[in-house]
Amino acid sequence: MDADGHLRGKNRMQNWVLFGSEHPPAPGRYHLFLNYSCGWSHQVLLVRSLKGLQDVISVSHTYQHPVRPHGWPLLHDPTGNGFTSMFDVYNSKNSEYGNQQLTVPVLFDKSIKRVVSNDPAHILLMLNEAFNEWASNPKLDLYPADKRAQIEEINRMLWPGLNDGVYRCGFAKNEEVYNEAHGALSKSLKWIENTLGQHKFLIADELTLADVRAFPHLLRFDLIYRQLMLRAIEDSPVLSLPASVVGYVEMLFGIPGVRETCDPHLAVVGYWAQLGRAVKGRSMTIAQDDTMYDKFRYAWMPLREELEQKRMSEGLPRNGEQHVTQEHLATL
């Protein structure tokens, strides 16, 4: 967390995929290192899926583990470089980078073995525009020129209020900081509720990056953030999503290309493994994670068994227990 109380500081790797640059667009050249529990990783997965870039840009996931001496440990390295952690990814062709900021998502150039960007906002724009020549849904524009000012205006409210606000609540060091973050979060949710009273999406009846940026954090709200990050304030109950906002999340979940980017059970596992002890003073066992998911998931969310089958088809551990073995950890 930075000096301003934000969990994620300014992203240090901000290069671009552009024709004529050292990172030109090309199918099969780029790889995304992600984690299913991470909301910003989820945003990136959404754009990749909605644009139809699954065969253009490859993806792999990191371990769900609270101990990260060298950044997120990797389940495997499909780039063929023998990376075992995000430290290796960031320091490839950049040996002086060190441990400065080892976050995911990361867009990696396999051709020159270098990180392009770890800025989720920039990665979203690149996936939306740079690979249309090979996308199966190239006509979808999530950042149309005539809507960009609106999208960024919404983001200036969503980012500190919702996306970062839940973390600022969870990691608040005193009541003043908590109350400020809680107020911004409450205002953000109220704005979303009021907007959805007039429109299908956050901008009229058109799916845009505004919805992409909001969806992963709203999906996790009642299931994870409410249980882990939030508490009652001023004799009021703990914040929860209004029914109309839950309906909006369900509607987005049903859009073709969205459901397959979601693993809300693994998100529960990941959040409690990584942040449970820091925020609540305790982590949870896999059995407790399962109980948490079964108790608080929305009725339209997949059952754990469905998600386990989905993971197996993606080459991930079936039961969500992606904790690093002691043998693997010793190699990092």
N, C-alpha and C positions, 0 to 999 in steps of 0.2 A: 504494500500500500504506500502511496506517495505522500508527500507533505500536506497535500490538500485533502487527504482522506479518501482518495480514489484507489480502488484495488488495482486497476491497470493503469500504469503511467503511459507517457508518450511512447509510441512504438519506435524502436530504434532502426528497424530495417524497412525502408520505404522506397524500394526500386519499383520499376513498372515494366510490364510486358507491353512492348510497343514495336511496331515494324520499324526497322532501321536502328534499333537499340541493341545492346548486348543480350537482351532477352526478347527475341522476336517471337510472335505467336507461331505455334506449330503443334500439330496433334502428337501426343505421346511424349512431349518434351518435359512437361511439368508434372509435379507430384504435390499432393497436399498431405501434410502431417496434421492430424486432428485428434480430438477426443470426444466421444459421444456425450459426455456429461457437460462439456463446455458450451455455454450459450453462443459464444462468438464462433466457435467451430461449427455449431449448428446452422448459423446464418450462412456460412460459406457452403456447407453441404446443400442447403436449400437452393441457392442460386445454381450450383452445379447440376442439381437434379432438374430444376424447373427449365433450365436452358437446354438440357439434354447433352451434357458434357461428360457423361459417365465413361464413354469410350475415348475421350480426348484427354482428360486429366485424371491420373490415377490417385488413389487415396489409401492411406493406412492409418491405423489408430494406435494410440499410446496405451500403456498400462494405467489402470486405476490404482494409484498407490500414493500414500501420504509422504513417503520418504523419497525425496528427489534431489540427491546431492549434486546431480549433473543434469537437472531438468527432467522432464517427463521421460521415463524409460520406454523404449519401443518394444512392441510385441514382436515385430520383425522389421527388416529393412528391405522392402521390395525394390529399392533403387540400386541395389547391388554394391553399395559402398561399405557394407559391414557396420553401419551405424548402430549403436546400442542405446543411445539416449539423444535427447534434443541438444545436449551440449555438442555432440559429434556433428549434428546437422548444422548448427549455427557456426561452428568453427571450421567447417569444411571450406577450404580456400579463403579462410578469414581467421587465421590462428590467433590473432590478438583480440578476438571478440570476448573470449572468456565466459564468465557466468553472468554477464550484464542483465540479460532479459531472455529467458528461455521459454517463452510462452508458446502456446498453440492458439489459433491455427498458423501454419507456415506454408507459404507457396515456395516450392523448391525447384530450381532449374537442374534437371538431371544431366543435361548436356555439358554444362560447365561446372556442375557440382557446387552450386552456390545458392544461398537463400535469396529469393527475390524480395519477399515482403513478409513481415509478421503483423501487418496492419490490417485487421479484418475489414475496415471500411474500404480500403484500397483494393483488397483482394475481391470484394464484392463487385466493385466497378470493373475490374479486369475481367472477371468471369462473365459479367453482363455484356461486355463490348468486344473484347479482344479475340474471342474464339468463334465468332458467328459463322465463319466460313466452314467450320466442321461441326457446329452444333446441330442437333436434331430438331431444335425449336428456336431457330435464329430470329424469328419475327417477334418473339417475346422481348420487350424492352422494359426492364424494371426500373429504369432511370431515364424516362423520356425528358427531352430538353424542356418541354413546356411545364413539367412538373417538378423540376429539380429544386427550385427555390422552396416550394412547399415541402418537399421531402426533407430537405436540410433544416427547415424551420421546425418540423416535427421532431427530427433527430435531436435538435438542441433542447427539446423538452424531454424526450424519451431517455436520452443517454444519462443525464444526471438524476432524473427522476425515477425511472424504472430500471434500466439495464445496470447502471452502477449503483443506484439507490439502495437496492436490496443488500448489496455487499457493504455499503457504508453503514447501514443499520446493523448488520451482523457484526461488524468489526468496530463499532463505535466505542470509544474509550470512556465516554461520559454521557450523561443524560442530555446535555446541550447538543452534542454532536448527533446523538440518536434522534432527538426531536426534530432537528433540522432535516436530517435525511428522511425521516418518516413523513414529514410534512411535504417534501418534494415528491416522495413516492405516492402519497395519497392524492396529491394534485394531479400527478401524471395519470393515475388510474381513473380519476374523475373525468379528466379530459378525454381519455379513450372511451369511457362509457358514454359521454355526451356526444362524441363524434359518431359513434356507432348507432346512436339514436336517429342519425340523419343519413348515414351512408352505409353501404355494405362493407367497404374497406376504409382504411384511414384517410384515403384521398378518393372521394366520390365512389365510383363503382369500378375502379381499376386497381389491380394488384400491382404494388410497387415495392421498392426497397424499404419504404416506411413499414409495411406489413412484415417484410422479411426480418427487419431489425427488431420488431416487437414480438413476433410469434414465439421464438425459442424461450424468451424470458417469461412470457405469459403462460406458456405450456408448463413451465417449472414452478409457477407461483404457488398455487395451493398445495401441490404435491411435495415441494422441497422448500422453497423460500419461507413459506408461512411456518413450517415446522422447525426450520433450522435458524433463520435469520431474524424473525420478527417476534415481537411481544406486545402485550396490551399496553396502551398508553392513555393516560388521563382518564382512567375508568372506562375506556372504550375497549371493545374486543379486538383481537388481533385482526389486522387487515386481511380480507379475502377478496377474490375476484367477484365483481357483480355478475349476476346471471347472464346479462347481455354480452359481457366480455367473454365469459365461458362459452357462450354460443358462437361467438366470433372465432374463438380458438378452435372449436370443433369444426366449424365451416372450413377454416384454413387447412385443418388436418385432413379433410376430405378431398382437397384439390389434388388431382393427379400429380405425382412426383413429390408430394410432401410427406406422406405417411412413412415412406421408406427411409427418410432421413432421421426419423425419430426413434429413440430407444429410451423412453422415460424411466424404465426400471433401472437401466444401467446408469442413468443420470442420478438416481437416488443412491445407488452404490457408490458412485464417484464422489458426490458431494459429501456424504458422511465419512467416507474414507479419507478425503483430502482436507475437509474443513470442520468436521464434527468436533474433533478435540480442541481446535483453536477457538471455535465459537461457543460450543456447548460444554466443553470439557470432557467429551467422550466421543468415541467413534462407535460404530455398530458392527455386529457380526452380519454375515450374509443372511442368516435366518431372520435377524431383526430388520435388515433391509427389505427382505421379501414381505414381511408383515407390514412394514411402512407403506410399501407400494400397493399392496392389496387393500389396505385400509383407506388410502387417500387418493387413489387414482380416480379419474373421471370414468364413468361407465362406458364411454366410447373408446377409451384407451385399450390397446391390446392387452390380453392376459400375459402373464410372465412366460407361460409355455410357448405362446406365439413368438414372443421376442427371443426366447432361447433358440427356437428353430431358425429365426432370421439370422441370429449371430452365427450359428453353425454354417449357414449358407454363405456367410461373408468371411469365414475362416477365423472367427473370434471364439473365445471360450464360451461354452453353452450356458453355464449357470451365472455368468456375470462376475465371477470371482477372478478378476484380472489382476490380482495382487502379484507383485514380483516375488519370485522365489529367492531364498537367501543366496543360492548359487549364482543366480543372474545378477542380483544386487551387488555381489562381491566383485563382479567384473566391471562395474560402472565406475 
